[in-house]
Amino acid sequence: MNDTPTRLLDAVDRVIADHGPSGVTLRRVGTEAGLSHTAAAHYFKDKPGLFAAYLTRAYNQVGERIEAAAASTDDSYQAMLDAAATYAEFAIESPSAFSVMQRLELTHVDTPDLWSARERCYFGVAAILVRQQEAGWAAERDIRDLIALTWAFVHGFVELWVSGPLAAPYDGEDFVATLRRVFDDLLSSLA
């Protein structure tokens, strides 16, 4: 099995951490991966192609976590809290990927694998919310509105915590536990 593409995508993590997304070049990624400076171009063609693969991997990792949260319990309310927590954990464990996941200008947005990975996340969240709605929670609300409200809240909370503005007021508190508590309050208010 050829692990060169994986090595290159792992190198993107390190390059973003050291130089930011604007510092990602095919040459730098190849060198960081310990490969030829042309390796990234060989596998991904160009910088947007490299980012398409990188973002696809990140979205699939998040989608896998959301699906695991949904499958881990029969309690759909708990699954919503677990999915939010796992999103926060991804941001902590993969800060470089999290920092560019919404930066579609970096990539070829029409890449089918990227669209599929993004839809995996959306439909993973939707499945949990539909299950909870079927149990009576927020039954009169439009499911699209619920997806938008919950996803926007969780992403915004995580983004603001990771980038600093929310971390300071909650200094000393556990990030994931705080998100779970505040998200629980939001979910209760939506019921």
C-alpha positions in Angstrom: 0.0 0.0 0.0 1.3 3.5 -0.9 1.3 5.8 2.1 2.8 8.7 0.3 -0.5 10.6 0.0 -1.1 10.2 3.7 2.4 11.4 4.5 1.8 14.4 2.3 -1.5 15.2 4.0 0.1 14.8 7.4 2.8 17.2 6.3 0.1 19.8 5.5 -0.9 19.7 9.2 2.7 20.7 10.2 3.1 23.3 7.5 -0.2 25.0 8.5 0.9 24.9 12.1 4.3 26.5 11.3 3.4 28.8 8.4 -0.4 29.2 8.3 -2.5 28.2 5.3 -0.9 30.7 3.1 2.5 29.0 3.7 1.3 25.8 2.2 3.1 25.2 -1.1 3.5 21.9 -3.0 7.3 22.2 -2.6 7.2 22.9 1.1 4.7 20.0 1.8 6.9 17.5 -0.2 10.0 18.6 1.7 8.1 18.5 5.1 7.0 15.0 4.3 10.6 13.9 3.7 9.9 13.3 0.1 10.8 14.9 -3.2 9.8 18.5 -3.5 7.7 17.4 -6.5 5.8 14.6 -4.7 2.8 16.7 -3.8 2.4 17.9 -7.4 2.6 14.3 -8.6 -0.2 13.1 -6.3 -2.4 16.2 -6.0 -1.6 18.2 -9.2 -1.8 21.7 -7.7 -2.3 23.5 -4.4 -6.2 23.5 -4.6 -6.0 19.8 -5.4 -3.9 19.3 -2.3 -6.3 21.3 -0.1 -9.3 19.3 -1.6 -7.7 16.1 -0.4 -6.8 17.6 2.9 -10.3 19.0 3.6 -11.9 15.8 2.4 -9.9 13.9 4.9 -10.8 16.4 7.7 -14.5 16.3 6.9 -14.5 12.5 6.7 -12.8 12.4 10.2 -15.5 14.7 11.6 -18.2 12.7 9.8 -16.9 9.5 11.3 -17.0 11.0 14.8 -20.5 12.2 14.3 -21.6 8.8 13.1 -19.9 7.1 16.0 -21.6 9.5 18.5 -25.0 8.6 16.9 -24.3 4.9 17.1 -22.9 4.9 20.6 -26.3 5.4 22.4 -30.0 4.9 21.9 -30.6 8.2 23.6 -30.7 10.7 20.7 -30.5 13.7 23.1 -27.2 12.3 24.5 -26.1 11.6 20.9 -26.5 15.3 20.1 -24.4 16.3 23.1 -21.8 13.6 22.2 -21.6 14.8 18.6 -21.0 18.4 19.7 -18.3 17.2 22.1 -16.6 15.1 19.4 -16.5 18.2 17.2 -14.8 20.1 19.9 -12.3 17.3 20.5 -11.5 17.2 16.7 -10.7 21.0 16.9 -8.3 20.4 19.8 -6.7 17.3 18.3 -6.4 18.6 14.7 -6.1 22.4 15.0 -4.6 22.8 11.6 -7.4 21.0 9.8 -10.0 22.7 11.9 -8.6 26.1 11.0 -9.1 25.6 7.3 -12.2 23.4 7.1 -14.4 26.3 6.1 -11.8 27.9 3.8 -13.2 26.6 0.5 -11.5 29.3 -1.5 -8.3 27.2 -0.9 -9.6 24.3 -2.9 -11.4 23.0 -5.9 -15.0 23.3 -4.5 -16.4 21.0 -7.2 -14.4 18.0 -6.1 -16.9 15.1 -5.7 -15.0 13.5 -2.8 -15.0 16.8 -0.9 -18.7 17.4 -1.4 -19.4 13.8 -0.3 -17.4 14.3 2.9 -19.1 17.6 3.7 -22.5 16.0 3.1 -21.5 13.1 5.4 -21.2 15.6 8.2 -24.5 17.4 7.4 -26.5 14.2 7.1 -24.8 12.8 10.2 -26.1 15.8 12.2 -29.4 15.6 10.5 -29.9 11.9 11.4 -29.3 12.6 15.1 -31.7 15.5 15.1 -34.4 13.6 13.1 -34.2 10.8 15.6 -34.5 13.2 18.5 -37.4 15.0 16.8 -39.2 11.6 16.3 -38.8 11.2 20.1 -40.8 14.4 20.6 -38.1 17.1 20.9 -38.8 20.3 19.0 -41.3 18.3 16.9 -43.0 21.4 15.4 -39.7 23.0 14.2 -38.4 22.7 10.6 -35.5 20.2 10.6 -33.4 22.5 8.4 -33.7 25.2 11.0 -32.7 22.8 13.7 -29.7 21.7 11.8 -28.7 25.3 11.1 -29.2 26.4 14.7 -27.4 23.6 16.3 -24.5 23.3 13.8 -24.0 27.1 13.8 -24.0 27.2 17.5 -21.5 24.3 18.0 -19.2 25.5 15.3 -19.3 29.1 16.5 -18.7 28.1 20.1 -15.8 25.9 19.2 -14.3 28.5 16.8 -14.5 31.2 19.4 -13.1 29.0 22.1 -10.2 27.8 20.0 -9.3 31.3 18.7 -9.5 32.8 22.2 -12.5 35.1 22.8 -14.5 32.5 24.7 -11.6 30.7 26.3 -10.6 33.7 28.3 -14.0 34.2 30.1 -14.1 30.5 30.9 -10.4 30.4 32.0 -9.7 27.2 34.0 -12.9 25.5 32.8 -12.8 22.3 30.7 -13.6 23.2 27.1 -15.7 20.1 26.2 -17.6 20.1 29.5 -18.4 23.8 29.1 -19.6 23.2 25.5 -21.8 20.3 26.6 -23.4 22.3 29.4 -24.1 25.4 27.2 -25.3 23.3 24.3 -27.6 21.4 26.6 -29.1 24.7 27.6 -29.6 25.6 23.9 -31.2 22.3 23.2 -33.6 22.6 26.1 -34.6 26.0 24.9 -35.4 24.7 21.5 -37.7 21.9 22.7 
